[in-house]
Amino acid sequence: MSVVVRFAPSPTGKLHVGNVRAALWNWLFARKTSGRFILRIDDTDCERSLPENEDAIRRDLRWLKLDWDETFNQSHRFAEYDKVADLLRARGLLYAAYETQEELERKRRVQRARGLPPVYDRAALQYTEEQLASFRKEGRKPHWRFKLSQKPVSWRDLIRGETTMDTAHLSDPVLIREDGMYLYTLPSCVDDIDYAVTHVIRGEDHNTNTAAQIEIMQAVIEARGRGRLPSFAHFSLLADAGGDKLSKRVGSLSVEAMREDGIEPAAVASFLAKLGTSEPIRPERDMLKLAREFDFDKASRAPARFDLAELEALNAKILHETPYAELSSRLAPLGVDERLWNAVRGNAARLSDAAVWKAVVDGPISPVIEDAAFAAKAASLVPEGPLGPESWSAFAAAVGRETGAKGKGLFRPLRLALTGAETGPEMSALFPLIGPDRARARLLGRRA
């Protein structure tokens, strides 16, 4: 059996880290098994689905290097969903219900007051002809519910193990709204069958929907005489650093925001590939290596804590390991060449930090001079000609001999004068880039 998975975002907003984790885990499993990764755009909500959001989703996935083998929009398949709905109506499995939202809410309040679960009571199956005529006279439009078997449904979840849910404890799901618009469930079930999806990999918040979806898919398969059920894998949800549910409203956790903030795609992939598993999180630039290591057996059922500080630290490690050749197309526009990148990448938490250090090297900067006499003596000892890798140690040693300064008392004032900062890249790498003329000027307190 060839593996087929799908990632199904709705173009009603931006991709969030929770969405990305679903996309990534599906992609990793597909690539590990030489299977197919389908990008399905769930745009049945025509009012809220926006073309610019769809474009952003594709842009974000490309940035993350999550390529797809096939893509389609649900909005192009309404005719197919209509055929399936008619088949389900003919079998008595899709029935019209005329209650308004206010009436349904009143029912739920009464059930809760009695200590009962707010499950739909199937009153629509008992409508009389007089009631139906009255509804039509009022101008009411029905919504359409799928009739569950009210029996236990079992499946083997690839992460959660053997799972059973009794559909007697569930409300018959609404598949079509009063305005004729399809909700998520029916199109998703039909598409999973039609595109031969073998594995549905998603967050555990969908686990409670699985029993109903299995019954719907079984009904569609039986009505058409073709198709098969997919396997399911429900991974734990993300929590914030404090252990609370991660909110999609946190703007800094959208892919767009992370990209604009200078987070590398490899850092996002490395972090989310291992988050919520028994494996340690480490920097990895090879996406196919992450795919080879992917394993459902390593997934934990405990909530996975997403700490932005950890992602930022991982981002720094990714940059520290990345050679100039892999970043040249992004560094060159910043004016950063290979020599400067090699000098500063160990201190770069964001790629943009390289531009900051370029400005320090090229100047002008405002040098920090705490002891003018010390700095002036150091200026007189700056060697002539081009500076090389050994120039800094020879220069610092000469300043130490002439002034008697040692340790921090030697290196701190030199760094402050030459870079204007307390900390930064190794001076042995920066000193040759600053050059002898700028070094002397800065040590003499001049902007250079």
ChimeraX attribute file (.defattr): number of C-alpha atoms within 10 A of each C-alpha:
attribute: neighborCount
match mode: 1-to-1
recipient: residues
	/A:1	5
	/A:2	11
	/A:3	18
	/A:4	24
	/A:5	25
	/A:6	29
	/A:7	24
	/A:8	21
	/A:9	20
	/A:10	24
	/A:11	23
	/A:12	18
	/A:13	16
	/A:14	22
	/A:15	24
	/A:16	20
	/A:17	20
	/A:18	21
	/A:19	19
	/A:20	24
	/A:21	23
	/A:22	21
	/A:23	23
	/A:24	23
	/A:25	24
	/A:26	25
	/A:27	26
	/A:28	24
	/A:29	25
	/A:30	22
	/A:31	20
	/A:32	18
	/A:33	13
	/A:34	12
	/A:35	18
	/A:36	21
	/A:37	25
	/A:38	23
	/A:39	22
	/A:40	19
	/A:41	21
	/A:42	23
	/A:43	22
	/A:44	21
	/A:45	17
	/A:46	12
	/A:47	8
	/A:48	13
	/A:49	18
	/A:50	16
	/A:51	12
	/A:52	12
	/A:53	17
	/A:54	22
	/A:55	11
	/A:56	18
	/A:57	22
	/A:58	17
	/A:59	14
	/A:60	20
	/A:61	19
	/A:62	13
	/A:63	16
	/A:64	20
	/A:65	15
	/A:66	19
	/A:67	14
	/A:68	18
	/A:69	11
	/A:70	11
	/A:71	13
	/A:72	13
	/A:73	15
	/A:74	20
	/A:75	16
	/A:76	10
	/A:77	14
	/A:78	14
	/A:79	10
	/A:80	14
	/A:81	18
	/A:82	13
	/A:83	10
	/A:84	20
	/A:85	22
	/A:86	13
	/A:87	17
	/A:88	19
	/A:89	15
	/A:90	12
	/A:91	12
	/A:92	11
	/A:93	18
	/A:94	24
	/A:95	21
	/A:96	18
	/A:97	20
	/A:98	20
	/A:99	16
	/A:100	14
	/A:101	9
	/A:102	9
	/A:103	10
	/A:104	14
	/A:105	13
	/A:106	12
	/A:107	16
	/A:108	18
	/A:109	14
	/A:110	13
	/A:111	16
	/A:112	13
	/A:113	11
	/A:114	10
	/A:115	9
	/A:116	11
	/A:117	15
	/A:118	19
	/A:119	15
	/A:120	16
	/A:121	13
	/A:122	14
	/A:123	10
	/A:124	18
	/A:125	11
	/A:126	8
	/A:127	14
	/A:128	10
	/A:129	9
	/A:130	9
	/A:131	13
	/A:132	15
	/A:133	12
	/A:134	12
	/A:135	15
	/A:136	13
	/A:137	9
	/A:138	9
	/A:139	9
	/A:140	14
	/A:141	17
	/A:142	20
	/A:143	21
	/A:144	24
	/A:145	21
	/A:146	23
	/A:147	20
	/A:148	20
	/A:149	14
	/A:150	15
	/A:151	12
	/A:152	12
	/A:153	16
	/A:154	14
	/A:155	15
	/A:156	13
	/A:157	18
	/A:158	19
	/A:159	20
	/A:160	19
	/A:161	12
	/A:162	10
	/A:163	13
	/A:164	14
	/A:165	19
	/A:166	15
	/A:167	19
	/A:168	13
	/A:169	14
	/A:170	18
	/A:171	19
	/A:172	22
	/A:173	20
	/A:174	21
	/A:175	20
	/A:176	21
	/A:177	15
	/A:178	16
	/A:179	9
	/A:180	12
	/A:181	14
	/A:182	22
	/A:183	16
	/A:184	17
	/A:185	17
	/A:186	22
	/A:187	23
	/A:188	18
	/A:189	21
	/A:190	20
	/A:191	18
	/A:192	22
	/A:193	20
	/A:194	14
	/A:195	13
	/A:196	17
	/A:197	23
	/A:198	21
	/A:199	20
	/A:200	20
	/A:201	25
	/A:202	24
	/A:203	17
	/A:204	18
	/A:205	11
	/A:206	11
	/A:207	17
	/A:208	12
	/A:209	15
	/A:210	19
	/A:211	22
	/A:212	24
	/A:213	18
	/A:214	17
	/A:215	19
	/A:216	23
	/A:217	24
	/A:218	18
	/A:219	17
	/A:220	22
	/A:221	18
	/A:222	12
	/A:223	14
	/A:224	11
	/A:225	9
	/A:226	11
	/A:227	18
	/A:228	17
	/A:229	19
	/A:230	20
	/A:231	14
	/A:232	20
	/A:233	20
	/A:234	23
	/A:235	29
	/A:236	21
	/A:237	20
	/A:238	24
	/A:239	18
	/A:240	15
	/A:241	15
	/A:242	10
	/A:243	13
	/A:244	11
	/A:245	15
	/A:246	19
	/A:247	13
	/A:248	15
	/A:249	9
	/A:250	9
	/A:251	13
	/A:252	16
	/A:253	20
	/A:254	21
	/A:255	26
	/A:256	19
	/A:257	15
	/A:258	19
	/A:259	17
	/A:260	11
	/A:261	13
	/A:262	15
	/A:263	23
	/A:264	24
	/A:265	21
	/A:266	21
	/A:267	24
	/A:268	24
	/A:269	24
	/A:270	22
	/A:271	24
	/A:272	23
	/A:273	25
	/A:274	21
	/A:275	21
	/A:276	23
	/A:277	21
	/A:278	11
	/A:279	14
	/A:280	10
	/A:281	17
	/A:282	14
	/A:283	21
	/A:284	20
	/A:285	18
	/A:286	11
	/A:287	19
	/A:288	13
	/A:289	13
	/A:290	18
	/A:291	20
	/A:292	13
	/A:293	14
	/A:294	20
	/A:295	15
	/A:296	15
	/A:297	11
	/A:298	14
	/A:299	21
	/A:300	17
	/A:301	15
	/A:302	13
	/A:303	18
	/A:304	23
	/A:305	18
	/A:306	24
	/A:307	15
	/A:308	14
	/A:309	10
	/A:310	13
	/A:311	19
	/A:312	20
	/A:313	13
	/A:314	24
	/A:315	25
	/A:316	22
	/A:317	20
	/A:318	24
	/A:319	24
	/A:320	18
	/A:321	13
	/A:322	14
	/A:323	13
	/A:324	20
	/A:325	9
	/A:326	9
	/A:327	14
	/A:328	15
	/A:329	10
	/A:330	13
	/A:331	19
	/A:332	12
	/A:333	10
	/A:334	15
	/A:335	12
	/A:336	19
	/A:337	15
	/A:338	14
	/A:339	12
	/A:340	19
	/A:341	24
	/A:342	17
	/A:343	19
	/A:344	21
	/A:345	24
	/A:346	16
	/A:347	19
	/A:348	22
	/A:349	21
	/A:350	18
	/A:351	21
	/A:352	14
	/A:353	15
	/A:354	24
	/A:355	20
	/A:356	13
	/A:357	23
	/A:358	20
	/A:359	15
	/A:360	20
	/A:361	22
	/A:362	13
	/A:363	15
	/A:364	14
	/A:365	18
	/A:366	18
	/A:367	23
	/A:368	22
	/A:369	22
	/A:370	13
	/A:371	10
	/A:372	13
	/A:373	13
	/A:374	19
	/A:375	24
	/A:376	17
	/A:377	15
	/A:378	22
	/A:379	22
	/A:380	12
	/A:381	16
	/A:382	22
	/A:383	17
	/A:384	9
	/A:385	9
	/A:386	10
	/A:387	18
	/A:388	13
	/A:389	13
	/A:390	12
	/A:391	18
	/A:392	20
	/A:393	13
	/A:394	15
	/A:395	18
	/A:396	20
	/A:397	15
	/A:398	15
	/A:399	24
	/A:400	17
	/A:401	11
	/A:402	13
	/A:403	14
	/A:404	11
	/A:405	15
	/A:406	14
	/A:407	8
	/A:408	9
	/A:409	11
	/A:410	17
	/A:411	16
	/A:412	14
	/A:413	21
	/A:414	27
	/A:415	22
	/A:416	19
	/A:417	26
	/A:418	29
	/A:419	27
	/A:420	17
	/A:421	15
	/A:422	13
	/A:423	12
	/A:424	14
	/A:425	15
	/A:426	14
	/A:427	21
	/A:428	19
	/A:429	20
	/A:430	24
	/A:431	25
	/A:432	18
	/A:433	21
	/A:434	21
	/A:435	19
	/A:436	18
	/A:437	14
	/A:438	21
	/A:439	25
	/A:440	23
	/A:441	17
	/A:442	28
	/A:443	29
	/A:444	22
	/A:445	19
	/A:446	17
	/A:447	13
	/A:448	20
